[in-house]
Amino acid sequence: MSPNRTYYGYTTYSQRKLLFETWEATGDVAEACRKARVSQRTFYYWKPRFEENGYPGLEQFRSRAPQHPKSIAAAIEQEVIKKHKENPEWGKKRIAQEMAKANNWVPIVSLNTVRRILMDAGEWPTDEGKKRDNRTGRSDS
């Protein structure tokens, strides 16, 4: 037996339909999976949806996008914006450090989160019109 596992790609609706039609007719999961050419893991992945919604439940995949809400509290976002407005010369690193300093040096936000918050608020400067010199990393102006 080969140590490599067989790769099963995403299933089509017709495969899923055949899988559950065969399973209902025979009652044998292994036979249904062989006939539909899918893994048993795929069968058990789709089974709760089939039991809940029947064949219409097999038609579309659910979104694979993360289902978590924004992870930064509104109070922290407001604090970042406030610090930037009070000290416009501070960059993302300084703002993140000042917030950590106020929190007993425990980081609250990352540098890129500070940047994202400021970009969403329209407070982050854009680099439009500026060209960077790739050798030195400096701007024209």
C-alpha positions in Angstrom: 0.0 0.0 0.0 1.3 3.4 -0.9 2.2 5.8 2.0 0.7 8.7 0.0 -2.9 9.6 0.5 -5.3 10.1 -2.3 -6.2 13.8 -2.8 -9.9 14.5 -3.1 -10.6 18.0 -4.4 -13.8 20.0 -3.8 -16.9 18.0 -4.6 -19.5 19.0 -7.1 -23.2 19.1 -6.5 -23.8 16.0 -8.7 -21.1 14.1 -6.7 -22.8 15.0 -3.4 -26.2 14.1 -4.7 -25.0 10.7 -6.0 -23.3 10.1 -2.6 -26.4 10.6 -0.6 -28.7 8.8 -3.1 -26.4 5.8 -3.0 -26.2 6.0 0.8 -30.0 6.1 1.1 -30.4 3.2 -1.3 -27.7 0.9 0.2 -27.2 2.2 3.7 -23.5 1.6 3.2 -21.3 4.7 3.6 -18.2 3.0 2.1 -20.0 1.9 -1.0 -21.6 5.3 -1.4 -18.2 7.0 -1.1 -16.6 4.7 -3.6 -19.4 5.2 -6.1 -19.3 9.0 -5.8 -15.5 9.0 -5.6 -15.3 11.0 -2.4 -13.7 10.3 1.0 -15.7 9.2 4.0 -14.6 12.4 5.7 -16.5 14.3 3.0 -19.5 12.2 3.6 -19.5 13.0 7.3 -18.8 16.7 6.5 -22.0 17.0 4.4 -24.2 14.6 6.4 -25.5 17.1 9.0 -26.4 19.5 6.2 -28.2 16.8 4.3 -30.1 15.7 7.3 -31.1 19.3 8.1 -31.9 20.6 4.6 -32.1 17.5 2.3 -30.8 17.7 -1.2 -31.1 21.6 -1.5 -28.7 21.8 1.4 -26.0 20.1 -0.7 -26.2 22.7 -3.5 -23.7 25.4 -2.3 -20.7 25.6 -0.1 -20.8 27.8 2.9 -18.6 30.8 2.9 -15.0 30.0 4.0 -14.4 33.6 5.1 -13.6 34.1 8.8 -16.7 34.5 10.9 -15.2 36.5 13.7 -16.2 40.1 14.4 -13.7 42.9 14.4 -11.3 42.1 17.2 -10.3 45.6 18.3 -12.6 47.4 20.7 -14.0 50.7 19.7 -12.4 52.3 22.8 -8.9 51.2 21.6 -9.7 52.6 18.1 -10.7 55.9 19.5 -7.5 56.0 21.7 -5.3 55.4 18.6 -7.1 58.2 16.7 -6.9 60.5 19.7 -3.2 59.9 20.1 -2.6 60.5 16.4 -4.5 63.8 16.4 -2.7 65.0 19.6 0.7 64.1 18.1 0.5 64.1 14.3 4.3 63.6 14.0 4.1 60.2 15.7 4.1 57.1 13.5 2.4 53.8 14.1 5.3 52.4 16.1 5.3 55.3 18.6 1.5 55.2 19.0 1.6 51.4 19.7 4.5 51.9 22.2 2.7 54.7 24.0 -0.4 52.6 24.4 1.7 49.7 25.6 3.5 52.0 28.1 0.1 53.2 29.5 -0.8 49.5 29.9 2.2 48.5 32.0 4.2 47.7 28.8 1.8 45.0 27.7 1.1 45.5 24.0 -2.5 46.4 23.1 -2.3 46.8 19.3 0.2 45.9 16.6 1.8 48.4 14.3 -0.2 47.3 11.4 -3.4 47.5 13.4 -2.6 51.1 14.3 -2.0 51.8 10.6 -5.3 50.0 9.6 -7.3 52.0 12.2 -5.8 55.3 11.0 -6.4 54.4 7.4 -10.0 53.5 8.1 -10.4 56.9 9.9 -8.8 58.7 6.9 -5.9 59.9 9.1 -3.1 57.9 7.5 -1.1 59.8 4.9 -1.2 58.3 1.4 1.9 57.9 -0.7 0.2 58.9 -3.9 2.4 61.0 -6.1 5.5 60.0 -4.3 8.0 57.7 -5.9 10.4 55.6 -3.8 14.0 55.0 -4.7 14.3 51.2 -4.4 18.0 51.5 -3.6 17.7 53.9 -0.6 14.0 53.5 0.3 13.7 57.3 0.3 11.0 59.4 -1.3 11.6 62.0 -4.1 10.3 64.9 -2.1 
